[in-house]
Structure formats: C-alpha cells, structure tokens
Amino acid sequence: MNKKLLLYLMIIMLCPAAPFTSIAEPEKTITVSAAISLKNAFEEIGNLYTLRYGMKCIFNFGASGDLVKQMAGGAPVDVFASASQKDMDEAAGLGLIHADTRVNFAANGIVLIIPSGSAVSLASFDGLTGKGIQYIAIGNPRTVPAGRYAEEVLYFYGQLPVLKNKFIYTENVRQVLDYVARDEVDAGVVYATDAIVRSKEVRVIAVAPEKSHKPIVYPICAVKGTKRMADSRAFISMVLSRDGNTILQKYGFKKVD
C-alpha cells in the first residue's frame, strides 16, 4: 500500500468524527401584543391557531397604553389587541397599524371586587367612602384602560374627588386583581372578565351600569412592519371566528354590537 495513503487512513481513524448537524428551519412564530385582560382567552385561541396553522403565537401582555409605547419604540409586533379605542386610536395616529385590518371583536364590563374572605361592609360603589375602606386598587389611568373606566364610574357616582387619597395605582388591571386576591387592599375595580378568572379569591360586590362609563370595546389589527401579514390576518380571523368567539365568551367577554 502507498505510504502516503496509509498515513492518511491512520489520521482519519485517529481523529474523532465531527457530529453531523442539520440546519433546522427557524421556528415559525407570530408576535401578538394584547391587553392583559385578554390573557386567558388569547392563550387558548393561540393554541388553536397553532394547531390549525402550525405557527406558534408569542404573546406580550400588558396595559394597552404601555403596549403602544413599546410599538412606538420599535418593538417587533405582528398583531395588536387593545382594551380601549383610545389606545388603538393613538397607535393609528402614530402610524403604527394597518387601519384597514382594524376591527372590534369583544366587549366587557366593570365590577367592584373585594377579597373573598373580607369582612368589610360594602354593598355598592357608593360605599367606598366608608371609613372601613382605606385602600382601593385601580389601574393607572395614564396607561391602563381599566383605570380610566374606573375613574369614569366613580365620577358618575360623584365619588372620584373624595376617593383619590385611597387609590393604589397599578401597572395593569391584573395587578389590581392580584392585590385584591391577596387581601392587600380593601377593594378594587376590574373588568368583569378578570373577576371570573379568580372567582374563588375575589367577590363581586357591584356591577357598574353601562351608562356610567364609555363602552368597553376591544379592537384588534395588524401592525405596520409585520413580515407576516397573511399570518396576522389569519390570527385576526381566528379571533373573529365562531371558535374564537366561543373561547372569548367562555372567559366572560361579550359580543360586540
């Protein structure tokens, strides 16, 4: 055998074989920024979307106002769902959304809650001025739609000015829910759907009449800059579909008129 060939074969035998690695295709994903009150419903809709289209949904939940700020700062988002028309209008004014994809898909209500084990005497929004109520949690109205709705309700009852020194402002409506569930505040104002999520830990004392606040209607749209326009439209269609509506109603959301 040729000496050079023999040497080459010996080197091959002595060197460890490099592992074979295939270059996998990047996972297909769609990023959805949504109001945190939609968390439970959207996660379930996202699972259905993945099963149907083979694309994973990455969710970014938060206060609607904060989500607009993130998008304005360049955060990569494909779909945006807001808990208020105001924040969606702001996103539109900043040129962040595809206006032709904007559509309303759900409605909600406002309720007053207390910890489930609370012994406080409270029967309505009117009772919040009582001495037994020291701390009331609401979302920061600057960025949290539920906080703005809460202020509208309390203004309707003529209580807003006298209650402000009792307010504990939160970053989002689910934080209000957490504070009440952990008995860290005496009462809180949240969406009706939030109270359903933790019904064993909080108790609904009163439901705000519709005339006491602006209509709580949730819009959804595709975001400008998305590289997955067709997939974004498909997600929106899933939310609007019969299956999507069934899931939304399961978590207490109402149909839009």
C-alpha positions as a Markdown table, in Angstrom:
| # | Residue | x | y | z |
|---|---|---|---|---|
| 1 | Met | 0.0 | 0.0 | 0.0 |
| 2 | Asn | 1.2 | 3.5 | -0.8 |
| 3 | Lys | 2.8 | 5.0 | 2.4 |
| 4 | Lys | 1.0 | 8.4 | 1.9 |
| 5 | Leu | -2.3 | 6.6 | 1.6 |
| 6 | Leu | -1.6 | 4.5 | 4.7 |
| 7 | Leu | -0.7 | 7.7 | 6.7 |
| 8 | Tyr | -3.9 | 9.4 | 5.5 |
| 9 | Leu | -6.1 | 6.4 | 6.6 |
| 10 | Met | -4.4 | 6.3 | 10.0 |
| 11 | Ile | -5.1 | 10.0 | 10.6 |
| 12 | Ile | -8.8 | 9.5 | 9.7 |
| 13 | Met | -9.1 | 6.6 | 12.1 |
| 14 | Leu | -7.5 | 8.5 | 15.0 |
| 15 | Cys | -9.4 | 11.8 | 14.6 |
| 16 | Pro | -12.9 | 11.9 | 16.3 |
| 17 | Ala | -15.7 | 12.2 | 13.8 |
| 18 | Ala | -17.4 | 15.6 | 13.8 |
| 19 | Pro | -21.0 | 15.2 | 14.7 |
| 20 | Phe | -23.4 | 15.7 | 11.8 |
| 21 | Thr | -25.7 | 18.7 | 12.4 |
| 22 | Ser | -28.5 | 19.6 | 10.2 |
| 23 | Ile | -29.5 | 23.2 | 9.8 |
| 24 | Ala | -33.1 | 23.4 | 11.1 |
| 25 | Glu | -35.5 | 25.8 | 9.8 |
| 26 | Pro | -36.3 | 28.7 | 12.2 |
| 27 | Glu | -39.5 | 28.1 | 14.1 |
| 28 | Lys | -42.4 | 30.0 | 12.6 |
| 29 | Thr | -43.9 | 32.4 | 15.0 |
| 30 | Ile | -46.2 | 35.4 | 15.2 |
| 31 | Thr | -46.0 | 38.0 | 17.9 |
| 32 | Val | -49.2 | 39.3 | 19.4 |
| 33 | Ser | -49.2 | 42.3 | 21.9 |
| 34 | Ala | -52.5 | 42.3 | 23.7 |
| 35 | Ala | -54.3 | 43.8 | 26.7 |
| 36 | Ile | -53.6 | 41.7 | 29.7 |
| 37 | Ser | -57.3 | 41.2 | 30.4 |
| 38 | Leu | -57.2 | 39.0 | 27.2 |
| 39 | Lys | -54.5 | 36.7 | 28.6 |
| 40 | Asn | -56.5 | 33.6 | 29.3 |
| 41 | Ala | -58.7 | 33.8 | 26.3 |
| 42 | Phe | -55.9 | 34.6 | 23.8 |
| 43 | Glu | -53.6 | 31.9 | 25.1 |
| 44 | Glu | -56.4 | 29.4 | 24.3 |
| 45 | Ile | -57.1 | 31.0 | 20.9 |
| 46 | Gly | -53.3 | 30.9 | 20.3 |
| 47 | Asn | -53.2 | 27.1 | 20.9 |
| 48 | Leu | -56.0 | 26.6 | 18.5 |
| 49 | Tyr | -54.2 | 28.8 | 15.9 |
| 50 | Thr | -51.0 | 26.8 | 16.3 |
| 51 | Leu | -52.9 | 23.5 | 15.8 |
| 52 | Arg | -54.6 | 24.8 | 12.7 |
| 53 | Tyr | -51.8 | 26.7 | 11.0 |
| 54 | Gly | -48.6 | 25.2 | 12.5 |
| 55 | Met | -47.4 | 28.6 | 13.7 |
| 56 | Lys | -46.6 | 29.4 | 17.4 |
| 57 | Cys | -48.0 | 32.5 | 19.0 |
| 58 | Ile | -45.7 | 34.6 | 21.1 |
| 59 | Phe | -47.8 | 36.8 | 23.4 |
| 60 | Asn | -46.8 | 40.0 | 25.0 |
| 61 | Phe | -49.5 | 41.0 | 27.5 |
| 62 | Gly | -49.7 | 44.3 | 29.3 |
| 63 | Ala | -51.5 | 47.6 | 29.8 |
| 64 | Ser | -52.7 | 48.8 | 26.4 |
| 65 | Gly | -51.0 | 52.2 | 26.8 |
| 66 | Asp | -47.7 | 50.6 | 27.6 |
| 67 | Leu | -48.0 | 48.3 | 24.5 |
| 68 | Val | -48.5 | 51.3 | 22.3 |
| 69 | Lys | -45.3 | 52.9 | 23.7 |
| 70 | Gln | -43.4 | 49.6 | 23.1 |
| 71 | Met | -44.5 | 49.5 | 19.4 |
| 72 | Ala | -43.6 | 53.2 | 19.0 |
| 73 | Gly | -40.2 | 52.4 | 20.4 |
| 74 | Gly | -39.7 | 49.7 | 17.7 |
| 75 | Ala | -40.8 | 46.5 | 19.4 |
| 76 | Pro | -41.4 | 43.9 | 16.7 |
| 77 | Val | -45.1 | 43.1 | 16.8 |
| 78 | Asp | -47.4 | 41.5 | 14.2 |
| 79 | Val | -50.8 | 41.9 | 15.9 |
| 80 | Phe | -52.1 | 44.4 | 18.4 |
| 81 | Ala | -55.3 | 44.0 | 20.5 |
| 82 | Ser | -56.3 | 46.8 | 22.8 |
| 83 | Ala | -58.8 | 47.1 | 25.7 |
| 84 | Ser | -59.8 | 50.6 | 24.5 |
| 85 | Gln | -60.5 | 52.5 | 21.4 |
| 86 | Lys | -58.3 | 55.4 | 22.8 |
| 87 | Asp | -55.1 | 53.4 | 22.7 |
| 88 | Met | -55.8 | 52.0 | 19.3 |
| 89 | Asp | -56.6 | 55.5 | 18.1 |
| 90 | Glu | -53.2 | 56.6 | 19.5 |
| 91 | Ala | -51.5 | 53.7 | 17.7 |
| 92 | Ala | -53.2 | 54.7 | 14.5 |
| 93 | Gly | -52.2 | 58.4 | 14.9 |
| 94 | Leu | -48.6 | 57.3 | 15.3 |
| 95 | Gly | -48.8 | 55.3 | 12.0 |
| 96 | Leu | -48.2 | 52.0 | 13.8 |
| 97 | Ile | -51.1 | 49.9 | 12.4 |
| 98 | His | -52.7 | 48.8 | 9.2 |
| 99 | Ala | -56.0 | 50.7 | 9.6 |
| 100 | Asp | -57.8 | 48.5 | 7.1 |
| 101 | Thr | -57.3 | 45.5 | 9.3 |
| 102 | Arg | -58.8 | 47.2 | 12.5 |
| 103 | Val | -61.9 | 45.5 | 13.8 |
| 104 | Asn | -63.8 | 45.3 | 17.1 |
| 105 | Phe | -64.1 | 41.8 | 18.5 |
| 106 | Ala | -65.3 | 41.8 | 22.1 |
| 107 | Ala | -66.9 | 43.9 | 24.9 |
| 108 | Asn | -66.5 | 43.9 | 28.6 |
| 109 | Gly | -67.9 | 45.4 | 31.8 |
| 110 | Ile | -66.6 | 47.0 | 35.0 |
| 111 | Val | -67.1 | 45.5 | 38.5 |
| 112 | Leu | -66.2 | 46.3 | 42.1 |
| 113 | Ile | -64.5 | 43.5 | 43.9 |
| 114 | Ile | -63.3 | 42.7 | 47.5 |
| 115 | Pro | -61.2 | 39.8 | 48.9 |
| 116 | Ser | -63.4 | 36.7 | 49.1 |
| 117 | Gly | -62.8 | 36.4 | 52.9 |
| 118 | Ser | -63.2 | 40.1 | 53.6 |
| 119 | Ala | -65.5 | 41.1 | 56.5 |
| 120 | Val | -65.8 | 44.7 | 55.3 |
| 121 | Ser | -69.3 | 46.1 | 55.0 |
| 122 | Leu | -69.6 | 47.1 | 51.3 |
| 123 | Ala | -72.6 | 46.7 | 49.0 |
| 124 | Ser | -72.0 | 49.2 | 46.2 |
| 125 | Phe | -69.7 | 51.8 | 44.7 |
| 126 | Asp | -71.4 | 54.3 | 46.9 |
| 127 | Gly | -70.0 | 52.6 | 50.0 |
| 128 | Leu | -66.4 | 53.2 | 49.0 |
| 129 | Thr | -66.3 | 56.4 | 51.0 |
| 130 | Gly | -66.9 | 54.5 | 54.2 |
| 131 | Lys | -64.3 | 54.5 | 57.0 |
| 132 | Gly | -63.8 | 50.8 | 56.7 |
| 133 | Ile | -62.4 | 51.2 | 53.2 |
| 134 | Gln | -58.8 | 52.5 | 53.3 |
| 135 | Tyr | -57.2 | 51.2 | 50.1 |
| 136 | Ile | -58.8 | 50.9 | 46.7 |
| 137 | Ala | -56.7 | 49.5 | 43.8 |
| 138 | Ile | -57.3 | 50.8 | 40.3 |
| 139 | Gly | -55.1 | 50.7 | 37.2 |
| 140 | Asn | -53.0 | 53.8 | 36.4 |
| 141 | Pro | -55.4 | 55.8 | 34.1 |
| 142 | Arg | -52.5 | 57.1 | 32.1 |
| 143 | Thr | -51.8 | 53.7 | 30.6 |
| 144 | Val | -54.4 | 51.3 | 31.9 |
| 145 | Pro | -57.8 | 51.5 | 30.2 |
| 146 | Ala | -59.5 | 49.8 | 33.2 |
| 147 | Gly | -58.1 | 52.6 | 35.4 |
| 148 | Arg | -59.8 | 55.2 | 33.1 |
| 149 | Tyr | -63.1 | 53.3 | 33.1 |
| 150 | Ala | -62.8 | 53.0 | 36.9 |
| 151 | Glu | -62.4 | 56.8 | 37.2 |
| 152 | Glu | -65.4 | 57.3 | 34.9 |
| 153 | Val | -67.6 | 55.1 | 37.1 |
| 154 | Leu | -66.5 | 56.8 | 40.3 |
| 155 | Tyr | -67.1 | 60.2 | 38.7 |
| 156 | Phe | -70.6 | 59.0 | 37.7 |
| 157 | Tyr | -71.3 | 58.3 | 41.4 |
| 158 | Gly | -69.8 | 61.6 | 42.4 |
| 159 | Gln | -67.1 | 60.0 | 44.4 |
| 160 | Leu | -63.9 | 60.5 | 42.4 |
| 161 | Pro | -62.5 | 63.6 | 44.2 |
| 162 | Val | -63.0 | 62.2 | 47.7 |
| 163 | Leu | -61.6 | 58.8 | 46.9 |
| 164 | Lys | -58.3 | 59.7 | 45.2 |
| 165 | Asn | -56.4 | 59.6 | 48.5 |
| 166 | Lys | -57.4 | 56.0 | 48.9 |
| 167 | Phe | -56.2 | 54.9 | 45.4 |
| 168 | Ile | -53.4 | 52.4 | 44.9 |
| 169 | Tyr | -52.4 | 52.7 | 41.3 |
| 170 | Thr | -51.2 | 49.6 | 39.4 |
| 171 | Glu | -49.3 | 48.9 | 36.2 |
| 172 | Asn | -52.2 | 46.8 | 34.7 |
| 173 | Val | -55.6 | 45.5 | 35.6 |
| 174 | Arg | -54.4 | 42.1 | 36.6 |
| 175 | Gln | -52.2 | 43.7 | 39.3 |
| 176 | Val | -55.4 | 45.1 | 40.8 |
| 177 | Leu | -56.8 | 41.6 | 40.8 |
| 178 | Asp | -53.7 | 40.3 | 42.5 |
| 179 | Tyr | -53.8 | 42.9 | 45.2 |
| 180 | Val | -57.5 | 42.1 | 46.0 |
| 181 | Ala | -57.0 | 38.4 | 45.8 |
| 182 | Arg | -54.1 | 38.6 | 48.3 |
| 183 | Asp | -56.1 | 40.8 | 50.6 |
| 184 | Glu | -53.6 | 43.6 | 50.3 |
| 185 | Val | -56.3 | 46.2 | 49.6 |
| 186 | Asp | -59.9 | 46.6 | 50.7 |
| 187 | Ala | -61.4 | 46.8 | 47.2 |
| 188 | Gly | -60.5 | 47.1 | 43.6 |
| 189 | Val | -62.1 | 48.0 | 40.3 |
| 190 | Val | -61.5 | 45.5 | 37.4 |
| 191 | Tyr | -63.1 | 44.1 | 34.3 |
| 192 | Ala | -66.0 | 41.6 | 34.8 |
| 193 | Thr | -63.8 | 39.0 | 33.0 |
| 194 | Asp | -61.0 | 39.4 | 35.5 |
| 195 | Ala | -63.3 | 38.7 | 38.4 |
| 196 | Ile | -64.3 | 35.4 | 36.7 |
| 197 | Val | -60.6 | 34.3 | 36.3 |
| 198 | Arg | -60.1 | 34.3 | 40.1 |
| 199 | Ser | -63.7 | 33.9 | 41.3 |
| 200 | Lys | -62.6 | 31.8 | 44.3 |
| 201 | Glu | -60.3 | 34.5 | 45.6 |
| 202 | Val | -62.4 | 37.7 | 45.0 |
| 203 | Arg | -66.0 | 38.6 | 45.4 |
| 204 | Val | -68.0 | 40.8 | 43.1 |
| 205 | Ile | -69.8 | 43.5 | 45.1 |
| 206 | Ala | -71.3 | 45.6 | 42.3 |
| 207 | Val | -71.5 | 45.8 | 38.6 |
| 208 | Ala | -71.1 | 49.3 | 37.1 |
| 209 | Pro | -74.1 | 50.3 | 34.9 |
| 210 | Glu | -73.2 | 50.7 | 31.2 |
| 211 | Lys | -74.2 | 54.4 | 31.3 |
| 212 | Ser | -71.5 | 55.1 | 34.0 |
| 213 | His | -68.6 | 54.6 | 31.6 |
| 214 | Lys | -67.6 | 54.7 | 28.0 |
| 215 | Pro | -68.3 | 51.5 | 26.0 |
| 216 | Ile | -65.6 | 48.9 | 26.7 |
| 217 | Val | -65.0 | 47.6 | 23.2 |
| 218 | Tyr | -61.8 | 45.7 | 22.2 |
| 219 | Pro | -60.2 | 46.4 | 18.8 |
| 220 | Ile | -57.6 | 44.3 | 17.0 |
| 221 | Cys | -55.4 | 44.9 | 14.0 |
| 222 | Ala | -52.2 | 44.1 | 12.1 |
| 223 | Val | -49.2 | 46.2 | 12.9 |
| 224 | Lys | -47.2 | 48.0 | 10.3 |
| 225 | Gly | -43.8 | 46.5 | 9.8 |
| 226 | Thr | -45.0 | 42.9 | 10.2 |
| 227 | Lys | -43.3 | 40.5 | 8.0 |
| 228 | Arg | -46.2 | 38.0 | 8.4 |
| 229 | Met | -49.1 | 39.9 | 7.1 |
| 230 | Ala | -51.0 | 36.9 | 5.9 |
| 231 | Asp | -50.4 | 35.1 | 9.2 |
| 232 | Ser | -51.5 | 38.2 | 11.1 |
| 233 | Arg | -54.8 | 38.4 | 9.1 |
| 234 | Ala | -55.2 | 34.7 | 9.8 |
| 235 | Phe | -54.9 | 35.2 | 13.6 |
| 236 | Ile | -57.4 | 38.1 | 13.5 |
| 237 | Ser | -59.8 | 35.9 | 11.5 |
| 238 | Met | -59.3 | 33.2 | 14.2 |
| 239 | Val | -60.3 | 35.7 | 16.9 |
| 240 | Leu | -63.4 | 36.7 | 14.9 |
| 241 | Ser | -64.3 | 33.1 | 14.1 |
| 242 | Arg | -67.0 | 31.0 | 15.8 |
| 243 | Asp | -64.4 | 29.1 | 17.7 |
| 244 | Gly | -62.7 | 32.3 | 18.7 |
| 245 | Asn | -65.9 | 33.8 | 19.9 |
| 246 | Thr | -66.8 | 30.7 | 21.9 |
| 247 | Ile | -63.5 | 30.9 | 23.7 |
| 248 | Leu | -64.0 | 34.7 | 24.4 |
| 249 | Gln | -67.5 | 34.0 | 25.8 |
| 250 | Lys | -66.1 | 31.2 | 27.9 |
| 251 | Tyr | -64.0 | 33.8 | 29.7 |
| 252 | Gly | -66.9 | 36.2 | 30.1 |
| 253 | Phe | -66.4 | 38.5 | 27.1 |
| 254 | Lys | -69.5 | 39.8 | 25.4 |
| 255 | Lys | -70.2 | 40.0 | 21.7 |
| 256 | Val | -69.9 | 43.5 | 20.1 |
| 257 | Asp | -73.0 | 45.0 | 18.6 |
